[in-house]
Amino acid sequence: MKSILAHISLAALMSVSISSGALAQDKTGVVRFGLNESLSGQFQPVGVPPAAAVKMAVKEINDAGGFKIGDTTYTIDLVETDNQSEPASAIAGVTKLVEDEGIKFIFGPTQSGMAIQTAEITVPNDVIHFSAASLWQSRGLLNDPEKPYLFGTQNPLQAITVFDLAGIKELGAKKVAAISQDDETTRSTLPSMVEDAKAEGIEVIPILFPTNATDLTSYVSRAKAENVDMVYFFFPQARVSEALRATLDLQAAPTFGGRAINPEAAVSEAIGKPIPIPFYSSFSNPSFEFPPNEKVKAYRDRLLEFEPAVAGGHATFSFFAYDFVPMLVEAMKAAGTVEDTAAISKSLQEITYEGVIGKICYGGEIRTAQSDGGLIFVKDGEIDSRSFPSPCQ
C-alpha cells in the first residue's frame, strides 16, 4: 500500500511539474507599436508605402508566432493613425498614440515637416521614434544628445554621396555640372557633395535654377559652356526628362547622371526611345521597381500582393520602414526587455541587422541607418540595377 501511495505521489508531482512547464511555455504578452502616416491627402503617395510595409512586417512577425524574450512570447499590436497629410492631424494622431494609448514605439510620419513637429511630442516622452525624414538629418536632430530616441531610416546624406561618386567614376566623368532647383532640399545636400567629390578628384559645378523656372535650356547651356563630362540632375526628379532632352539637344555632355531618377527616363520617357549616352542614377536603397537581387524581388512581390496600392514610383519609400520593425524586435531581444526604451535604444545602436536592404546598422555620430544603396546604369537601353554595400559589419 505504501508503495502504491508513493507511486501516486510521484505521478502527481510529475503532473504538477509538467503543468507548470506548460504554463511557462504559454506565457504571452503584447507589445504595442504606433503608426502615423499620410494615408490620405496630398502626401498619400509618400505615406502609403511605408505604412503598408510596417503593417506587413507586423503581420509576418505575428503569423510566425511572435518573438520570445525570457519565458514570454510576445505578439505586436499595431495602432494606426492617419495624419491626412495635415500637420494638425499628425500632431493629434501622435499625441493620441503617446499620451492616450501609452505607446513607446512609433513609425512615421515620413514627410519631413510633420516628422519635425511630431518629434516634439515623442522626445519628452522617451518614445523610440522612426522616420525617414530628411530634415531630421539636415537640422541635426539625429546627432542631438537631447533627442536619443529619434532614429532615421534613410541612409545618411554622406553615404548617398558615396553612391553618387561611384556612378560618376564608373562613367569616367571628372567635371560635372550639378543642375538643381534653388531650394532647401538642394542647399542642404549639394554643398557636401561638392566637397566630397573634390576629395576624389572630381569637380562639381552647381548650377541652380529658381523654383518658378519654366525652361531649363539656359541652365543646360551654362553646363555646356563649362565643358563638363556629365550633366547631373538632382531635384526635382519630375523635371529630369526636360533636363535630359536639353542635354541631348545641346550636346551639353557625353554622360548624364542624377539622384533617385527612374531609369525609364533614359529608356523611353525623355525622347521616346533609349538615349544615346550613358546614364546612371543613385538611390538611398536598392531599387524596388528594378530589383538587384532575389531578396529584394521577393519582398517587392510580397508587398504588392499585400497592398497593391503601393505600386508606382513612391514604392521605394517602403524600404524606409519594413526592415526597421524586425530590427526593433531584435533590439528588444538583445536588451531583454520590451519596456525599457533606454536599453532598447542602446541595443539599436549596437546591433547589425540583415534585412531586405542588406546589412543595416546605426552608430557613429548620427542616429540614422546605414544600409545598402542602389545604383542603376542605362547603356544602349539596357537597365543594369545593382546594390551598393553598406559599411555595416
N, C-alpha and C positions, 0 to 999 in steps of 0.2 A: 504494500500500500504506500509506504514511504517513497519507494522508487517511482511509482506512478505519479504521486504528487510532485516529486522533483522534476519529473519529465514534463508535467503540465506547466509548472512554474517556468521552466526553461523555454517552453514553447510560447508562453505568454510574454516572457521577456523579449524573445526574438520578434514577436509580433509588434511589441511597442517600439523596438529599435527600427524595424522596417518601416513602421508607420511614421516615425519621426523623420527617417530619411526621406520618405515620400513627401512629407510636409516641407522639409527643407528644399527639396527639388521643386516644389510647387510654389515657392515664394516668388511673388511677382511685384513689379512696380511699374509706374508710368512716369515718363519724363515729358514735359510739355514744351514744345517749340512754337515760336510765333512766326508768322509770315505777314509782311506788309508790302504789297506790290501794287503797281498800276494795272489792275485787271480790267479797267475801263478808262475812258478819257483819252486825251491826246498822246499820252505815253504808253498806251496799252501795248503797242508792238514791242516796246522795250521791257515791259513788266511781265507779260505772259510767259515768255520762255524761261526765265529764272524761277518763276512761280511753279510752272509745270515740272521743272527739274527737281525742285525741293519736294514737291508732292510725290513724284515718282520715287525719289530716293527714300523717303519715309515709308512709302508702301513696300518697297523692296526689303527694307530692314525688318519691318513688321511681318511681312509674309515669310521671311526666313526664320521667324521665331524670336525676333528681338535680339538683344545683346545682354551679356551677363557681366555683372560686377559683384565679386564676392559670391554670396549664395542667393542673389536676387537676379531674376531675368526681367529686363525692362523692355517695354514697347514705347513707342513715341506717339503722343497725341499732338497733332498739328492744328493750331488755331490760326485761321486765315482772316485777314482783313484787307479790303480793297480801298486803296487810298484815292481812287477815282482820278488820279493824276493831278490832284489838288493839294497844295501844302497843308491847308487846314484839315483836310481829311486824313492826310498822312500823320499829322501830329495827334489827331483824335484817335486814330487807329492804334498807334504805338503806345499812346497813353493808356488805352484800354488794355492792351496786351500786358504792359508793365505794371500799372497800378491796380487795375481791376482784376486781371487774371493772374498776376504774380509770376509771369513768365520771365525766365532768366536767359533765354537763348532766342535771338531774333534774326531773321534773314530779310534783308531789304530795308528800305526801297533801293532800287538800282539807280534811279535818276538822282543825279548829284545834289541838286538844290534841296530836295526833300530829305535825302540822307543826312545832309548837314543839319537840318532842323530837327530831325528825329533823334539824332545823336545827343542833343541837349536833354532828352528825356532818358535815354538809356545809360548815359555816362554816370550821372549821380546815383543811379540805382544798381550799379555794378552788374549790368546786363552784358553778356557777351553778344556782340552785335556784328553781323557780317554784311558787307555791301561791296559792290564793285565800283562805287562812286569815285570818279577820278579826282573830284575836289577834296576828298579825304586825304589823298596823297599831296596834291599841289598846295593845299593850305596847312599842311603839317600836322593834321590830326593824328596820323598814324605813327608819328615819332614823338608825340607829346606824352611825357610820363604821367600826366594827369588824366590821360584817357587810355588806360592799359587794356580795356576790354573791347576796343574797336579793332576789327580785323578786316582789312581789304582782301578782296578775292580776285583782283586783277594784277597781273604782273607789274612790278614797278616800272616807271617810265624809262629808267636807265636800261632795264632788261629788254624792253621793246626796241630801244635804240640799237642794242646789240644785234637783234634780229634784222633790223633795217640795214645795218652796216654789212652784215653777212650777204644780204641780197645785192647791195651796191658793189661789193667786192667781186661777187661771182660774175656780175655783168661787166666788170672791168672799168667802172667809172671812177675817175679821180677828181672831177669837178662837177658838182651837182647844183642845179637850181631848184630850191625848195619853194614851190608856189603854194600859198595857203591864204585863207581868209584872215584878215587882221582882227582877231577876237581873243577872248580869254583862253580858249582851247589851244590856239596856236602859240600865244605868248607864254603859256605855262609849260610848253613842251619843246618847241623848236630850238630855243637857246641851248639847252643841254645837248641836243642832237648835234648842233654846230660844233660845240666844244669837243664832244666825244669823237666826232668824225675827224676833226683836226688832229687829235692824238693818233689816229690811224692813217694819217697822211692823205685824208680826203677833204677837199674844200667844199663846204656847203654855203651857198649864197641864198639867203632868204629873200623872196620876192612876195610881198603881201598885197592883197587887194582888199578894198573896202567891202563891207557886208552888202552894200547896195550895188556892187558892180554888176552890170548887165552883160558884159562881154569880156572874156579872158584873153582875147587875142593880143592886146598890147602888153600884157604881163608875160605871155609866152614869147613875144618878140624881144622883151628885155632879156629873157633867158637865152635866146639865140645870140643876142649881142654879146653875152658873156662867154660865148664859145664853150658851152658846157658839154659834158659827156652824157648827162642824164637830166631829164626833167622829172622831178619828184613831186608828186601832188599829195598834199597832206589832208586838208579839210576845207569845205565839207565834201564827203565822199560822193554825194549826189551829183556833183559837178565834174566828176572825173572824165566822163565821156567827152564833154566840151573841151577840157584841157587836152585830152588825147588827140582829138580832131585837129585842134590848133597846132599841136606839136608836129603832127604829120604834115599838115598843110604848109607850115612854115619851115619844115625840115629843121626844127629847132635843136634836136639832139638825136643821137643814134640809139638811145635806150630810154625806157620810161619806167618809173617805179612809183611806189606810194604805200600808204598805210591803210589797212582794213578796206581794200578795194576789191570788189567782186571781180574775179578774173574774166567773167563773161564780158566785161567792158573791152578787154583785149581780144576776145574770141569773136564777138559779133556785135555787141551793143554800140560801140563807138562809131564804126564805119560800115556796119552790116556784114563784115567778114573779118577774118583774123588780121590784126595789124601787122605790118611788115618788119617791125623792130622788136627786139627782145623786151619783155615786160616782167616785173616782179611786184609782189605785194607782201608786206609783213602783217602778221596778226598776233594779237596778245595770246591766242591759244591755237591749237591745231584747227584746221578748217572743219566746220560742221557739214557744209554742203559738198565739200570735196575731201572726204576723209583720207588722211595719210596712212592709216593702218586699220587692221581689223577691229581693234578695240574701240576706236572712235566710230567706225561704221556700225558696229553692233549697238553702241549707245544711241547713235542717231536713229537707227531703225526702231529701237525700243521706245524712245521718246516720241517719235512721230506716231507710233501706234497708240501710245498712252494719251497724247494730246495733239491731234492733227493740226490744231490752230497754230502750233509752234512753227510750222513750215514757213520759210521765207528768209530774207536777208538778216533778220534780227535773231534767228535761231541760235547763233553763236553766243548770245547772252546767257543761254542756259549753262554754258561752261563756267560762268561766274558763280554758280550756285550748287550744281549737282554734287560734285566731289566733296564739298565742304560739310555736307550732312554726315556721311560716314566718317569723315576726318574728325569732326567734332565728337562723334561716338568713340573713336579710337583714343582721343584725348581724355575723354571721361574714363575709359578703361585704364589708361595709363596712370591717371590721377587717383583712381579708385573711388570716385565719387560722381554723383550726378547733381550735386547741390553746391559744392564749393567752387564758385566761379574763379576765384583767385588761383586755386590749384589747377583747374581745367585750363585757364588762360596760360599758365606756365607750361603745361603739357603741350598745348597747341604750338607754342614757340620752340618746342624741343623735338617734336616727332617729325618724321618724314612719312608721308602717305603716298602710296602707289595708287593713283586714280586713273580715270579715263584720260585726263590731260597730262598723264605722265607723273613723274615724281613731284610732289608738292611739299613745300616747307616754308616756315616763317623764320624769323630770326634776324639778326643784324640790327641795323639802326631803325628799320621801318617795319611795321607790322602789316605788310601786305604780302600776299602769297607769291612765291616764286614757283613757276611751273613751266612745262614745255610751251614753247611758242610755235607759230606756224609761218611757213614761207611757201608762197605759190609762185611758180615761174610759168610764163607762157611763151613758147617759141614755136613758130610756124603753126599756130593754132592749137598746139598740144598743151594741156594743163598738167603740170608736174607739182603735186601737192606733197609737202614734207612737214615733219615735226622738227622743231629745233630744241634740243635737250636742255632742261633746266640745270642749274648748278647744284641742285639738292643732292646730298649724299645718302 
